[in-house]
Amino acid sequence: MTPVVDQAAVRASKKGRVARLVAVLAGVGLLIHGSVRGTDDLWPFGPMSQYAMSVPGNTSIDDIRISALTDAGTTVDVPLDSGGVGIGRAEIEARTGEIVADPALLQPVADGWAHKHPDKPQYVRLELIRDTTTLIDGRVSGPPASKILAVWPVRR
């Protein structure tokens, strides 16, 4: 049986075409703005890079981070971004092997923090840590396992 199709085409009014054009331009403008900023903060109008790949159901996911002991005696996670230490997480992840081989490469992290936040507690020791999360059937299986990969006593 052949479906019945109304042959009369309905054209959008000028007002309707302008509204659609404005909506498309606004969406494209927001996407460009989010892409130029290079952050995921404005999702869905910007990159969502952490979901750029699929993950098998039974696997391990590694996350690299830096922990710092401060001169106030507290331990904090180092904010790896332009506002924190001026060094991005991707740069640390890309150079993990080099940092493990030469922990002195962590010194610029402490220097960046000291330069950007002179009024806050300063870092006295940095640890490069790999957190490994295990997935079983696509679900997290317990808390992440942490392994210290490198330690650096900060030079002042």
Secondary structure as GFF3:
##gff-version 3
##sequence-region A 1 156
A	DSSP	alpha_helix	14	37	.	.	.	ID=ss1
A	DSSP	three_ten_helix	49	51	.	.	.	ID=ss2
A	DSSP	beta_strand	59	70	.	.	.	ID=ss3
A	DSSP	beta_strand	75	77	.	.	.	ID=ss4
A	DSSP	alpha_helix	89	94	.	.	.	ID=ss5
A	DSSP	alpha_helix	96	101	.	.	.	ID=ss6
A	DSSP	three_ten_helix	103	106	.	.	.	ID=ss7
A	DSSP	alpha_helix	107	116	.	.	.	ID=ss8
A	DSSP	beta_strand	123	136	.	.	.	ID=ss9
A	DSSP	beta_strand	139	140	.	.	.	ID=ss10
A	DSSP	beta_strand	145	153	.	.	.	ID=ss11
###
